[in-house]
Amino acid sequence: ENGIATSSLLPFGNYLVKEIKAPAKYVLNGEEHPVTISENGKTIEITHTNKIIKGKVAVKKTDSEIADLNLEGAEFTIYDNNKNTVATITTDKDGYAESEPLNYGTYTMQETKAPKGYLLSNKVWDININENDKTYTFDVSNDVIKGKLQIVKVDSENEEKPVEGAGFDVIAVNVNGIKEGTVVDHVVTDKNGFAYTKDLRYGDYKFHETDTPKGYWKSDKEYSFNIAENGKTYVKYVKNSPIQAKVRVIKVDSKDGKPLKGVKFQIRNADTKKLVEFTNFIGIIPMKTTTLETNKNGELVTPQNLAYGNYLLEEVEPLEGYIKVNPIPFKIDENSVLEEIKDLGTIYTQKVSN
């Protein structure tokens, strides 16, 4: 127990002393020690040393979903039986980390810092170093941080009005394991104007409108967002401008082009068959009306916009000496010829002659 071993008395002669079994925890030392017995009763001392068994601990770190995606920056701490830190290792760009040689014994290992964009593992690995020069390798995977995007689509004129049927492509910009420009999801808004993506990996994304709901102008805007917290739903509000316009009626004499004042018109919704009601203001007092009248320039402009749809322009009664024109159908849609006029806004013009 003191590291001393004594032989029995040996006869005169030459001998070799060799270790045939090493102590526990130590490496067998095969060195031979020559000994000559030439004096009676003399004890010859030799010194024989052993090296303690040592081994290394290595980690190979990968993404739990993409097996060939190596993860850099994962930190692991190795503890002895007394919970003392004996080594800290960090994975390189190849997802590999290796400790210095550790003495024979049992250890535990824990991940103490996750790679950027990944969840920290709570697993504890048991290590038993009992073979010399052996590298004990652990394959460890991490779950990536994931979150969702909720798109809320509303009418730009009335943000309480949801817009159904808007389609969006969601595209990866800077996402570990996904090529830039990859469309990772396509979503369409429901009746509440909501659209939810699937779970998206940690990183930077963008999205844009691909399908425009009926009655709205397509948005060319591109939106950016970032997934950074696990389990979080990120909300983006997106507005669509409704297709709408005021209607300008120009009433002229068919022969000389002279503007006709005082001609009354109504506009009927061709789909519902109902007359469109407008609000005129007398001072600050609002007055509802379905009938509008041309001014001295033979023009009238609807006080409010007409929404996307099919309409009929109806002359209520002609001026004396003129024939009443038949109802004139027109549309307010993406194909209508619209113009922007200062102080009036978006205008659809209908010329009427008698």
N, C-alpha and C positions, 0 to 999 in steps of 0.2 A: 504493500500500500504506500510505501515511501518511495516507490520507483526503484527499489533495490532488489536484485535477484542474485542468490549465491548458489554456486554449484556444489556438488559433493566433492570429496577429494579425488583429484585426477592423477593418474600415473605420469611419470616423467615423459615429456614429448611435446610435439607441436599440434596445435588445435586451431580450428576456425569457429568463431562465435557468430551466429546469424539469427536474426529475428524471424520467426516463422508465423507469429500471430501478433498483430498490433493491438494495443489497448483500445478499448471502446473510444470512439470519436476521433481516432487518429489514423493516419495513413501508414501502412506497412512500409518499414524501411529495410530494404534488402541488403544494406551494406554488410560486408563480412569483415570481422575483426580477427586478425591472426594473433594467437597467444602461444607462448612457449613456457612450459613448466620445466624449470631447471633447478629450483631450490625447494627443498622439503619444507612443507608447512607454510609456504608463502601464499598470500592471497593477491592475485593480480586483478587490478581494477581496470575496467574499460567504461567509456562513456558512450552511450547510444541515444540519439535523439529521434523524436518523431514529430512530424508536422500534423497539426490538427486538420481534419477533413474540412474542406471549404467548397462552397458551390455558389453559383450566381443565380439571380432571379431575373427573368426577362418577361416583358409584356408585349404582346402584339395587339394593337388597338384598332378596331374597325367599326364601321357603321352597322347597326343591327339590321338595316334593311338593304343596304348596298354592300355586299360582302367584300368587294374589292376596293372599297373606299377607305383608305387608311386615315387615321385621325391623329393630327399633331396637337401637342399641348396638353395631353392628359397627364396629370400628376398622380403618382402612387406613393404611399408611405408604407414602409415595412417596419413592424414592431416586434420586439422580443417578448418573452413571456411575462415580463414585468411592465409591458406597455410602453417601454422606452423606444424612441425612434432610433432605428439603426441605419436606415437608408431612405432617401427620397429620390425617385426617378421620374423623368418626364419624357413622353414619347416625342420622337422626331418627325420629320415630314413623311417618313415611311411608316409611321405608327408604331415604331419600335423603341423600347427602352430597356436598359440592362443595368443591373446593379454591379457594384464592386463585389469581389468574393466575400461571402459571409461564412462565419464559423458554423461548424456542425451544430445542429439544434433545430428547434421548432420556432416558427415565426407566424405572424399573420400579416396580411396586406390589405389595404383599403385604398380606394380611389379618393383622393382628397381635393382634387380640382378636375372638373370635367373640361373637355375641349370646348372651344367657343361654339355655341349653338346647340349644345347637347346637355342632356340631363345627367346629373351626378348619380353614379351607381351606389347603392347602399349595401352591396354584397361584400362579404369578408372572405378572403381566400386563406386557407391554411397551407403552410409551407413546412416541409420536413427535409432539411438538408442532411443527407446521410451517405452521399456518394461524392468522392473527391472529383473536383474539376467538372462536375456536371452543371449544366445550365437548366434550371427549372423554368419552363416557358408556359405562360398562361395566355390563352386567346380570350380577349375581353372585348365585348361590343357595347356600344352606347346607343341609347334611343335619342333620336334628334328631337329638339324642341319643335312643337307643332302648334299651329293656331289656325283660325278660320277668318275669312273675310265675309262680312255682310254688306251687300250693296243695297242702299235705300234709294229708290228712284221716285222722284216727285216732279210734279208740274212746276215749271219756273214761275208761272203766274199765280199758282195757288199751291203752296208747299204742303198743305194738308191733303192734297189730292194725289194718291199713289198712281204710279204709271206701271201698268202690267205689260208683259211681253217684250221687255227690253233685253236683248242678249248681249253678253260680254265675254270676251276672251281674257283669261288671266295668264300672264306670261312671266316666266322666270327671268330675272335680271342678274342677280348675284346670289345663287343658291348652291351650296356645296353638294356636288353629285348630280346636278342638273345643268345641261348645256344652256348657255344664255340664249334667249329667244324662243325657248321651248314653251308651247302652249300647255299649261299644266291643268287647266280646267276651263269649262265653258258653262256659264250659268245664265238663267233666264228669270226675270222678275215675275213674281206671282201676283195675285189680285191685290195684295197689300203693298205691292211695290218692292217686296223683299226678294233678294237672291242670296243664297249661301254657298260658298265654295266647300269642297271637301277639306279635310285637314291638310294644311300646307306646311312644308318644311321651313325651318328657320332660314331667313334671308330676305332679300329685296325682290319686289315684284312690281309689275305695272298691269293695268287693265284698260281696255277701251271698248267702246260700243261697237257691236257687229250687226245687231238686228234692232231696227228702230220701230217702236210701236206705231200703229196707224194713227195719223193725226198729229204727229210730232216731227220736228226737224231732227235729222241725225246729228249727234254730237261728235265732233272730231277731236274732242279733248282726250288726253291721255292722263291717267291717274296713277300715282305711285303710292305704294304702301310697304310696310316692313313687318315681318313676323319675328317677334323677339321674345315673347313670353309664352310659356307652355299653357295650352288650354284656353287662351284668350281669344275672343272674337273681336276683330277690328272692324269698325263701322265706317263706311264711306257714303256720304250723301251725294247723289248725282242728280242734276236737274236736266230736264228736257224742255225745250221751248215749244209750245204748241204752235201748230200751223194755224194762223189766223190773220185776218186783215180787215181793215175798214173798206167799205165799198164806196167808190166815187161814181156817180152817175152824171154823164154829160148829155144834156138834152138840146138838140139843135133841129132847125128846119132842114128837111132833106134836100131842098132846092138851093137855098142860098147859104146854108150853114149858120144861120143866125141863131144865137142862143135863145132858148125859150124859158122864160121865167114863170114860176107858179104852177108847174106841172107836178102833180102828186104821185108818189110811188109807194109801194109796199114790197117787202121782201118776204117770201114764203120759204120755209124749209121744205125742200122737195121730198124728204124722207118721212118727216112727221106730218106734213101737210099743214102745219101751223104757221101763222104769221110770226115773224120775228118782232119782238117788242124791244124798243129802245127807250133810253132815258134822256130827255132833254132838260136843260135847266133854264128856268126863267128866274134870273138873278141867282139866288141860292136855293130856290125851290125846285125839287125834281119833279118832272112831269113824264108819265109813261105815255108812249105813243107807238103806233104801228105804221103811221103815215109820215112820210118826209116830203119836203117840197123843194123844188129847184130855186136857186137864187137868181139874181139879175144876170149872172154869167151862164145861166142854164145848168148850174152844177148843184149837186147835193152830195154831202159826205155823211155816212152813217156815224152817229156819235160814238158808238162802241164797235169793237171788233166783231166780226162774224167768225165763228169757229169753223174748223175743218168740216166740210160737208158739201151737199148739193142744194142749190137754191134756185128760186125763180124770182126774177125781177118783174113786178106787175105794175102796170100803169093803172092808177085808180080811175082817173077820168081824163080825157084829152082836153086840151084848150079848145076854145071855140074855133071852128074852121079846120080842125085837125082830126085825123082818124086815130082811134085808139090802137096802140100796138099790142100785138100778142105777147103773152108772158115770155120772157127771155131766160132760158136756163143758163146757169153758170156754176162754177165750182170754186171752192177755196181748198186747194190741196197743194202737194209738193210740185205739181206741174203747172200751176197757175202762174200767169205773168204778173208778178208783184213788183212794186217799186217802193222805195223809201222816200218819203216826202217830209221835209223839215216841218216840224210842228204838227204833222198829221200822223206820222208813223208809216206802217206798212199799208199800202193801198192797192186795191184791185179796182181797175177802171173799166166801166161799161159805158160805151157810147150808144146813145139811142137817138134815132132820127125819125121824124114824121114827114 
